Amino acid sequence: MVGGRSLGRRFGWLWTSYAVSTLGTWLAFDALPLIAILVLHAGTPQVSLLAAVGPAVGAVLALPLGPWVESRPKRPVMVAMDLVRFAALTSVPAAFALGGLTFAQLLVVSVVVGAAGIAFTAAGGACLKEIVPPQDLLVANGRFESTTWTATMLGPPLGGAAIAAFGPVATVMANAVSHLLSAAGIRAIGGPEPRPAPAPAPAGPRKRLRAGEVFEGWRHILTDPVLRPLFLNTALVGGLIMATSPLLAVLMLGPLGFAPWQYGLAFAVPCVGGLIGSRLAPRLVERFGRHRVMLTAGALRACWLPWLAFTGPGASGLVLVMAVEFGLITCMGVFNPVLATCRLERTPADRAARTLLAWSVSAKAAIAALTALWGLLAVLTGPRAAIAIAGVLTMATPLLLPRAVPAERSEVSGGPRGGR
């Protein structure tokens, strides 16, 4: 019963809030690009700009929020970020109803939602530390992980049905309401919240934020002998996996002739592996030890991507994609909560928000850069060869995993899913 025990009412409210907002996000997956296409009749360059630049600029704008989040009680910050996302998303159906919706507004909404989401995740790290004892962090992170894969599996199909019935603007409104409900759940956590020590006041008459405070998260990650290789490993693996996603879509929906519903099915069903892996993680750690599980699952998750280059037409090709994705996601389901717990335990409380924010921003930057690079590579080599190259590189990433883990630090901090 490692993963089945109760973590208390306060964690229950945090978990519920996370589940509601995550489901809302996946329900409205690709809703803004669809609005740009169907409502504003935007072309490919504009849609690509919305998909890439919005989240990237949001990540940049989130950088100075780290010290601000660090020096404030975390639950009010989380509520504020949920309300910011609610207001930004609600502006889309409001402008649509008034006939004033523009592409520029969609871009601004994408940026604001991205920045607020990163700040929310950073604040959520310290919040989890306050309400969950250190020995239960792995169980808590496993539950967040299982929630993520459940929402990933159910959200897009439900969102697609809602878009077909009510249009993409309705799903954006549903996403907005999910953040409002999330804010209410966080407020319901209740209980005292320790007030963090205020951040050091910057020198100078204008009291500008010092660069060292903004980049403290990266300094902590890159000077820690365990976090540094894990950081490089996860950035590279995540970037390469996501870089192949549009290439596989082009291959399956183009030359291989799969229908859109078959493509969606190929990635929805394997999410069951994430549920299985996240449920197994605490039991595996209890039996084999955290470092061995993290090293093994981290190495195994790097072995699946090359097989996607052999995807063929028909039922056999569909089964191959589903089997590969199931194996990959199962390994990720085990690895991710163990990684998150290790990261939480090695991050002092006074650097938690900045460290989680730095990790999140870096992951988004790696995905954006590698996706753009692999798009160019696919132009030169074709999508199948580009997928194969990404797979070969992924197989080398276990070399970046730490071979040994020193004794864990005494201070513990964290966030929903460890701030990934």
Residue pairs with C-beta under 8 A, 6 or more apart in sequence:
2 139
2 282
2 283
2 286
3 139
3 142
3 143
3 279
3 281
3 282
3 283
5 136
5 139
6 12
7 132
7 136
7 139
7 140
7 143
8 131
8 132
10 131
10 189
10 190
10 191
11 128
11 131
11 132
11 140
13 185
13 186
13 188
13 189
13 190
14 124
14 127
14 128
14 131
14 185
14 186
14 189
14 416
15 140
15 143
15 144
15 147
16 185
17 181
17 182
17 183
17 184
17 185
17 186
18 124
18 144
18 147
18 182
18 416
18 417
19 147
19 151
20 178
20 181
20 182
20 185
21 82
21 178
21 179
21 181
21 182
22 147
22 148
22 151
22 155
23 151
23 154
23 155
23 178
24 174
24 175
24 176
24 177
24 178
24 179
24 182
25 151
25 155
25 175
25 178
26 151
26 152
26 154
26 155
26 156
26 159
27 155
27 156
27 158
27 159
27 162
27 171
27 174
27 175
27 178
28 159
28 168
28 171
28 172
28 174
28 175
29 155
29 156
29 159
31 159
31 163
31 168
31 169
31 171
31 172
31 175
32 50
32 54
32 92
32 106
32 109
32 110
32 172
33 47
33 50
33 51
34 163
34 168
35 92
35 96
35 101
35 106
35 168
35 169
35 172
36 42
36 46
36 47
36 50
36 103
36 106
37 47
38 167
38 168
39 96
39 101
39 168
39 169
40 101
40 102
40 103
40 106
42 50
42 103
46 103
49 107
50 103
50 106
50 107
50 110
52 368
52 371
52 372
53 107
54 106
54 107
54 109
54 110
54 111
54 114
55 110
55 111
55 114
55 364
55 368
56 364
56 365
56 368
57 111
57 114
58 110
58 111
58 112
58 113
58 114
58 115
58 116
58 117
58 118
59 114
59 115
59 118
59 360
59 361
59 364
59 365
60 361
61 111
61 114
61 115
62 114
62 115
62 118
62 119
62 357
62 360
62 361
63 214
63 357
63 361
64 209
64 214
65 115
65 118
65 119
65 122
65 357
66 122
66 213
66 214
66 216
66 217
66 353
66 354
66 357
66 358
67 199
67 209
67 213
67 214
67 216
67 354
68 199
69 77
69 119
69 122
69 123
69 353
69 354
69 357
70 196
70 199
70 350
70 351
70 352
70 353
70 354
71 196
71 197
71 198
71 199
72 196
73 193
73 194
73 195
73 196
74 123
74 124
74 125
74 126
74 127
74 130
74 193
74 353
75 123
75 127
75 186
75 187
75 189
75 193
77 119
77 120
77 123
78 120
78 123
78 124
78 127
78 183
78 186
79 183
79 186
79 187
81 116
81 117
81 119
81 120
81 123
82 116
82 120
82 179
82 180
82 182
82 183
82 186
83 179
83 180
83 183
84 112
84 116
85 112
85 113
85 116
85 117
85 120
85 176
85 179
86 176
86 177
86 179
86 180
86 183
88 108
88 109
88 112
88 113
88 116
89 109
89 113
89 172
89 173
89 175
89 176
89 179
90 173
90 176
91 105
91 109
92 101
92 105
92 106
92 109
92 169
92 172
92 173
93 169
93 170
93 172
93 173
93 176
95 101
95 102
95 105
96 169
114 364
118 357
118 360
118 361
118 364
119 357
121 356
121 357
121 360
121 415
121 416
121 417
121 419
121 420
122 352
122 353
122 354
122 356
122 357
122 360
122 415
122 419
123 353
123 415
124 415
124 416
124 419
125 344
125 347
125 352
125 353
125 355
125 356
125 413
125 414
125 415
125 416
125 418
125 419
126 196
126 349
126 352
126 353
126 413
126 414
126 415
127 186
127 189
127 415
128 137
128 140
128 344
128 414
128 415
128 416
129 344
129 349
129 352
129 412
129 413
129 414
130 193
130 194
131 189
131 191
132 140
132 414
134 345
134 412
137 340
137 341
137 344
137 345
137 412
137 414
138 281
138 282
138 285
138 290
138 337
138 338
138 341
139 282
140 414
141 336
141 337
141 338
141 340
141 341
141 344
141 414
141 417
141 418
142 278
142 279
142 281
142 282
142 337
143 278
144 337
144 340
144 416
144 417
144 418
145 274
145 277
145 278
145 281
145 333
145 336
145 337
145 340
145 417
146 274
146 275
146 278
146 279
146 333
148 274
148 417
149 271
149 272
149 273
149 274
149 275
149 278
149 329
149 333
150 271
150 275
152 268
152 271
152 274
153 268
153 269
153 271
153 272
153 274
156 264
156 268
157 264
157 268
159 171
160 264
162 170
162 171
162 174
163 170
163 171
196 349
196 350
197 350
199 213
200 213
201 207
202 208
202 209
202 210
202 213
203 210
212 219
213 354
214 354
215 358
216 351
216 354
216 355
217 351
217 353
217 354
217 355
217 356
217 357
217 358
217 359
218 358
218 362
220 227
220 347
220 348
220 351
220 354
220 355
220 358
221 227
221 228
221 231
221 355
221 358
221 359
222 228
222 231
224 346
225 402
225 406
226 342
226 346
226 402
226 405
226 406
227 343
227 346
227 347
229 400
229 401
229 402
230 339
230 342
230 343
230 400
230 401
230 402
231 359
231 362
232 400
233 298
233 397
233 398
233 400
233 401
234 339
234 363
234 420
235 362
235 363
235 366
236 366
236 393
236 394
236 397
236 400
237 301
237 302
237 394
237 397
238 363
238 366
238 367
239 363
239 366
239 367
239 369
239 370
239 371
240 305
240 370
240 374
240 390
240 393
240 394
240 397
241 305
241 328
241 390
241 394
242 367
242 370
242 371
243 367
243 370
243 371
243 373
243 374
243 375
243 390
244 305
244 308
244 374
244 386
244 387
244 390
244 391
245 371
246 371
246 375
247 374
247 375
247 378
247 383
247 386
247 387
248 308
248 311
248 321
248 383
248 387
249 263
250 378
250 383
251 311
251 383
251 384
251 387
252 258
252 262
252 263
252 266
252 311
252 317
252 321
253 260
253 263
256 311
256 312
256 313
256 317
257 313
258 266
258 313
258 317
258 318
262 318
265 318
265 322
266 318
266 321
266 322
266 325
267 321
267 325
269 322
269 326
270 322
270 325
270 326
270 328
270 329
271 329
272 326
273 325
273 326
273 327
273 328
273 329
273 330
273 333
274 329
274 330
274 332
274 333
275 333
276 330
276 333
277 297
277 329
277 330
277 331
277 332
277 333
277 334
277 335
278 333
278 334
278 336
278 337
279 333
280 333
280 334
281 293
281 333
281 334
281 337
281 338
282 337
284 293
284 334
285 293
285 338
288 296
290 338
290 341
290 342
290 405
291 402
291 404
291 405
293 334
293 338
294 335
294 338
294 339
294 342
294 401
295 398
295 401
295 402
295 403
297 331
297 332
297 334
297 335
297 338
298 335
298 339
298 398
298 401
299 398
299 401
300 327
300 331
301 328
301 331
301 332
301 335
302 394
302 395
302 396
302 397
302 398
303 327
303 395
304 324
304 325
304 327
304 328
304 331
305 324
305 328
305 387
305 390
305 391
305 394
305 395
306 388
306 391
306 392
306 394
306 395
307 320
307 324
307 391
308 320
308 321
308 324
308 387
308 391
309 384
309 385
309 387
309 388
309 391
310 320
311 317
311 320
311 321
311 384
312 320
336 417
336 418
336 420
337 417
337 418
339 418
340 414
340 417
340 418
340 419
340 420
341 414
341 418
342 405
343 355
343 359
343 414
343 418
343 419
344 352
344 412
344 413
344 414
344 415
344 418
345 408
345 409
345 412
346 408
346 409
347 355
347 356
347 409
347 411
347 412
347 413
347 414
348 409
348 411
348 413
349 411
349 412
349 413
351 413
352 413
352 414
352 415
355 419
356 415
356 418
356 419
357 419
359 419
359 420
360 419
360 420
363 420
374 386
374 390
377 386
377 389
378 385
378 386
381 389
